[in-house]
Amino acid sequence: MQTPEKARIGGALAAIALVLTVAIAVGIGYEQVGRRRDRERFPRIGRPVDIGGRTLNIYCSGEGSPAVVLESDALEPGYSWVSIQKQIAKVTRACWYDRAGYGWSDPGPSPHTSVRSAMDLHELLRGAGLRPPYLLVGDRFGSLNVRVYNRLYQDDVAGMILVDPIDEEEERMGMAGRVPFHLGYPPDLVLRTVNRIGLMRLLQHGNRRGTAPKGLTDDERARLSGLEREPKIRTAFLAEQGFSASLEEVRSAGGLGNRPLILLRSEDSFESPSGSGAAKLARLSTRGRQMVVQGSGHDIQYEAPEAVVASVREVVEELRRNP
């Protein structure tokens, strides 16, 4: 026979279960409505390419070779390159893409380290029919991915431009921790569940950079801001947080031989201890050189896009003279 105390406990547990069930159902509905509104507000720019059971989004413009492939920083969709791509497309073929879970791309498995990102990109470029070799441009976190890409697919890389790159040794020592990579990554099931029931959407806030990129129209700026705020991009970012593994992958990535390499550094980073790391990275190629972008902070891509464009044009001309 059930005692009154057990009955009260059972009733309380049943009530809690009911509240949780209703809250989860409401959260799922809230997330679905939010996703539908996102699709309506931000229709796809680019095209999906199947890479084996999921798709990545890519957008290319311009003609000529070598093709330039633009790799974004953490928490930045491929669309963040839109103003730079317009200028590069006047010279050669230029493409930005969304990593797994970013922008209009499907999510990938966790942890999504640099090796996984490089493999995704390789399948994407093949599926999109983009002929190698490529000039790879990587901004901050993206610099790790393109260096690992070079390790895995060296014959596909014509040259490289690293924008305020991360030095793996100094990052490991905690000297350049702008993003809290040390937190690791949550299990895949937890990430997907939190995203599905709308918790990530409830926790969303303003964009990370706080500065608007130069050269965008009002519509482009609003679209970029909206993509930066999407909950899915934060879920994808957390999936990339197997960062210690990425650092190990980059540490064994090797160099570029005699292929051209330009490092773009802000004045801030050049004057900090990380400036010595940049000098070391420039030695990854016998044709490597470091350039300091005057008057820029850590957002060269946004604050001084002309420096990125000028470097791309320089390397493209160099490769056409001396393939």
VMD Tcl script that draws the C-alpha trace (Angstrom):
set ca {
  {0.00 0.00 0.00}
  {1.37 3.39 -1.02}
  {2.03 5.81 1.83}
  {0.95 9.48 1.61}
  {4.62 10.54 1.53}
  {5.40 8.27 -1.44}
  {2.27 9.52 -3.18}
  {3.39 13.13 -2.76}
  {6.89 12.35 -4.10}
  {5.41 10.47 -7.03}
  {3.05 13.34 -7.78}
  {5.87 15.87 -7.60}
  {8.05 13.82 -9.96}
  {5.17 13.42 -12.38}
  {4.58 17.18 -12.32}
  {8.26 17.88 -12.95}
  {8.28 15.39 -15.83}
  {5.20 17.04 -17.32}
  {6.72 20.52 -17.04}
  {9.97 19.33 -18.67}
  {8.05 17.60 -21.46}
  {6.01 20.72 -22.17}
  {9.13 22.94 -22.01}
  {11.00 20.70 -24.46}
  {8.02 20.62 -26.82}
  {7.71 24.40 -26.68}
  {11.48 24.72 -27.22}
  {11.41 22.47 -30.28}
  {8.53 24.47 -31.73}
  {10.32 27.74 -30.99}
  {13.46 26.48 -32.73}
  {11.58 25.25 -35.78}
  {9.83 28.60 -36.19}
  {13.17 30.38 -35.78}
  {14.83 28.22 -38.43}
  {11.98 28.84 -40.87}
  {12.29 32.58 -40.34}
  {16.06 32.37 -40.84}
  {15.54 30.63 -44.19}
  {13.06 33.29 -45.24}
  {15.28 36.19 -44.14}
  {18.49 34.72 -45.52}
  {17.85 32.73 -48.71}
  {20.87 30.72 -49.82}
  {23.72 32.45 -51.60}
  {25.82 29.84 -53.34}
  {25.00 26.21 -54.02}
  {25.00 23.00 -51.97}
  {27.51 20.31 -52.89}
  {27.11 16.77 -51.57}
  {30.27 15.55 -49.81}
  {28.88 12.18 -48.75}
  {25.56 12.27 -46.93}
  {25.64 15.99 -46.13}
  {26.17 19.18 -48.11}
  {28.47 22.19 -47.86}
  {27.67 25.56 -49.38}
  {30.05 27.27 -51.82}
  {29.88 30.45 -53.85}
  {32.30 31.29 -56.67}
  {32.66 34.20 -59.06}
  {35.20 35.43 -61.58}
  {37.27 33.46 -64.07}
  {40.88 32.38 -64.34}
  {43.50 30.42 -62.46}
  {44.75 29.82 -59.92}
  {41.41 29.73 -58.14}
  {41.41 31.48 -54.76}
  {39.71 29.65 -51.87}
  {38.79 31.78 -48.84}
  {38.74 30.12 -45.39}
  {37.01 31.97 -42.53}
  {37.90 32.59 -38.91}
  {35.98 30.86 -36.09}
  {32.36 32.01 -35.72}
  {32.41 33.65 -39.17}
  {30.35 32.38 -42.14}
  {31.89 32.22 -45.58}
  {29.79 35.25 -46.49}
  {32.18 37.36 -44.37}
  {34.47 37.39 -47.44}
  {31.87 38.87 -49.78}
  {33.45 42.31 -50.29}
  {36.95 40.85 -50.70}
  {35.70 38.21 -53.11}
  {34.19 40.87 -55.39}
  {37.60 42.47 -55.83}
  {39.51 39.20 -56.28}
  {36.96 38.03 -58.87}
  {38.14 40.87 -61.15}
  {41.48 39.05 -61.37}
  {40.74 35.32 -61.09}
  {38.23 32.75 -59.89}
  {37.38 33.35 -56.21}
  {35.32 31.15 -53.87}
  {34.16 31.33 -50.29}
  {32.43 28.45 -48.56}
  {30.70 27.62 -45.28}
  {32.39 25.09 -43.02}
  {30.24 22.34 -41.51}
  {27.35 23.91 -39.58}
  {28.16 27.47 -40.68}
  {25.96 29.58 -42.94}
  {24.06 27.34 -45.36}
  {26.14 24.18 -44.77}
  {24.94 21.06 -42.98}
  {26.51 20.29 -39.59}
  {29.31 17.76 -39.29}
  {30.37 15.31 -36.58}
  {32.06 16.41 -33.36}
  {34.87 17.04 -32.75}
  {35.40 18.81 -36.08}
  {39.17 19.30 -36.06}
  {41.31 20.90 -38.76}
  {41.86 17.53 -40.45}
  {38.11 17.00 -40.74}
  {37.65 20.54 -42.10}
  {40.43 20.01 -44.65}
  {38.91 16.73 -45.79}
  {35.50 18.38 -46.10}
  {36.99 21.18 -48.18}
  {38.79 18.73 -50.47}
  {35.55 16.85 -51.18}
  {33.70 20.14 -51.66}
  {36.17 21.53 -54.21}
  {36.17 18.25 -56.13}
  {32.38 18.10 -56.09}
  {32.12 21.72 -57.20}
  {34.39 21.03 -60.17}
  {37.04 23.54 -59.11}
  {40.35 22.53 -60.66}
  {43.54 22.67 -58.56}
  {46.00 24.03 -57.71}
  {44.43 26.64 -55.42}
  {45.65 29.76 -53.71}
  {44.42 29.30 -50.13}
  {43.61 32.32 -47.94}
  {43.04 31.62 -44.23}
  {41.96 34.15 -41.61}
  {42.93 33.47 -37.94}
  {41.46 30.03 -37.09}
  {41.15 29.40 -40.83}
  {44.94 29.60 -41.10}
  {45.18 26.30 -39.20}
  {42.78 24.58 -41.57}
  {44.56 25.66 -44.76}
  {47.94 24.58 -43.38}
  {46.52 21.14 -42.61}
  {44.95 21.08 -46.08}
  {48.44 21.62 -47.50}
  {49.72 18.65 -45.51}
  {46.99 16.34 -46.80}
  {46.73 17.60 -50.39}
  {50.03 19.25 -51.15}
  {49.73 18.92 -54.93}
  {46.48 20.91 -54.82}
  {48.08 24.01 -53.24}
  {49.72 26.68 -55.43}
  {50.37 29.14 -52.61}
  {48.98 30.55 -49.39}
  {48.06 33.81 -47.67}
  {47.63 33.75 -43.89}
  {45.76 36.68 -42.32}
  {46.78 37.28 -38.68}
  {47.53 33.55 -38.40}
  {47.56 31.55 -35.19}
  {50.96 30.21 -34.18}
  {50.37 26.74 -32.78}
  {53.21 26.82 -30.26}
  {52.23 30.18 -28.73}
  {48.54 29.28 -28.75}
  {49.36 26.09 -26.88}
  {51.16 28.15 -24.25}
  {48.13 30.40 -23.84}
  {49.72 33.51 -25.36}
  {47.13 34.14 -28.05}
  {43.88 32.88 -26.53}
  {41.41 35.35 -28.02}
  {38.87 32.52 -28.29}
  {38.51 30.09 -25.33}
  {39.68 26.97 -27.15}
  {40.84 25.47 -23.84}
  {37.23 24.71 -22.94}
  {37.26 21.65 -25.18}
  {34.08 20.51 -26.95}
  {30.81 19.07 -25.60}
  {29.66 15.63 -26.75}
  {27.90 15.60 -30.09}
  {24.53 14.46 -28.70}
  {24.46 17.31 -26.16}
  {25.25 19.88 -28.85}
  {22.53 18.67 -31.16}
  {19.98 18.44 -28.35}
  {20.68 21.94 -27.04}
  {20.35 23.30 -30.55}
  {17.19 21.33 -31.33}
  {15.24 22.49 -28.27}
  {16.05 26.16 -28.84}
  {18.44 26.79 -25.96}
  {21.21 28.01 -28.27}
  {18.78 30.45 -29.88}
  {17.75 31.80 -26.48}
  {21.40 32.41 -25.59}
  {22.35 34.13 -28.84}
  {23.77 37.65 -28.68}
  {25.51 40.23 -30.88}
  {28.24 39.44 -33.38}
  {31.70 38.67 -32.08}
  {33.72 41.24 -34.00}
  {31.69 44.35 -33.21}
  {33.05 46.04 -36.36}
  {31.34 46.12 -39.73}
  {33.49 45.12 -42.71}
  {34.33 47.78 -45.24}
  {32.79 47.73 -48.70}
  {29.39 46.20 -47.87}
  {25.99 47.54 -48.80}
  {23.37 47.92 -46.06}
  {21.66 44.71 -47.21}
  {24.94 42.77 -47.21}
  {25.83 44.06 -43.76}
  {22.40 43.05 -42.39}
  {22.70 39.59 -43.95}
  {26.17 39.03 -42.51}
  {25.06 40.19 -39.06}
  {22.10 37.81 -39.19}
  {24.26 34.85 -40.23}
  {26.71 35.60 -37.41}
  {23.84 35.46 -34.90}
  {22.37 32.16 -36.05}
  {22.38 29.54 -33.26}
  {23.73 26.87 -35.62}
  {27.01 28.73 -36.09}
  {27.64 28.66 -32.33}
  {26.85 24.96 -32.22}
  {29.30 24.40 -35.10}
  {31.92 26.49 -33.30}
  {31.61 24.31 -30.19}
  {32.01 21.25 -32.40}
  {35.34 22.70 -33.56}
  {36.62 22.91 -30.00}
  {38.76 19.80 -30.13}
  {41.38 22.51 -30.43}
  {44.31 20.74 -28.83}
  {43.94 18.06 -31.52}
  {43.92 20.74 -34.24}
  {47.12 22.23 -32.82}
  {48.80 18.84 -32.97}
  {47.58 18.39 -36.53}
  {49.02 21.76 -37.54}
  {52.29 21.12 -35.71}
  {52.98 18.23 -38.09}
  {51.66 20.02 -41.19}
  {55.07 20.90 -42.62}
  {55.84 23.73 -45.00}
  {55.19 24.87 -48.54}
  {58.62 24.35 -50.05}
  {59.17 27.06 -52.66}
  {55.52 27.97 -53.14}
  {54.65 31.61 -52.40}
  {53.45 32.54 -48.92}
  {52.41 35.92 -47.51}
  {51.64 36.57 -43.84}
  {49.53 39.62 -43.09}
  {49.94 40.88 -39.54}
  {48.23 43.72 -37.72}
  {50.33 46.33 -35.96}
  {49.02 45.04 -32.62}
  {50.14 41.48 -33.21}
  {53.45 42.55 -34.74}
  {54.35 44.51 -31.63}
  {53.26 41.71 -29.28}
  {55.26 38.56 -28.44}
  {53.40 36.77 -31.23}
  {55.38 38.80 -33.76}
  {58.24 36.34 -33.39}
  {55.84 33.51 -34.16}
  {54.87 35.23 -37.39}
  {58.51 35.43 -38.44}
  {58.75 31.68 -37.85}
  {55.61 31.04 -39.92}
  {57.04 33.07 -42.79}
  {59.85 30.53 -42.97}
  {57.37 27.80 -43.89}
  {58.24 28.71 -47.48}
  {61.47 29.75 -49.15}
  {59.33 32.42 -50.82}
  {57.58 33.40 -47.58}
  {57.34 37.01 -46.46}
  {55.64 38.93 -43.69}
  {53.75 42.19 -44.16}
  {52.49 44.50 -41.41}
  {49.16 46.18 -42.18}
  {49.40 49.72 -40.87}
  {46.56 51.04 -38.73}
  {44.83 47.69 -38.31}
  {43.80 45.73 -35.25}
  {43.12 41.99 -35.21}
  {40.36 42.30 -37.84}
  {42.42 42.82 -41.00}
  {39.75 41.09 -43.09}
  {37.19 43.69 -41.98}
  {39.33 46.75 -41.26}
  {41.79 46.54 -44.16}
  {40.31 44.30 -46.88}
  {42.40 46.15 -49.47}
  {45.54 44.60 -47.92}
  {44.15 41.09 -48.44}
  {43.12 41.87 -52.02}
  {46.52 43.39 -52.84}
  {48.32 40.30 -51.46}
  {46.11 37.96 -53.48}
  {46.77 39.93 -56.66}
  {50.49 39.87 -55.97}
  {50.61 36.10 -55.51}
  {48.31 35.42 -58.49}
  {50.59 37.48 -60.75}
  {53.63 35.72 -59.32}
  {52.14 32.29 -59.97}
  {51.17 33.20 -63.51}
  {54.73 34.35 -64.23}
  {56.29 31.34 -62.50}
  {53.77 28.46 -62.17}
}
mol new
graphics top color blue
foreach p $ca { graphics top sphere $p radius 0.5 }
foreach p [lrange $ca 0 end-1] q [lrange $ca 1 end] { graphics top cylinder $p $q radius 0.2 }
display resetview
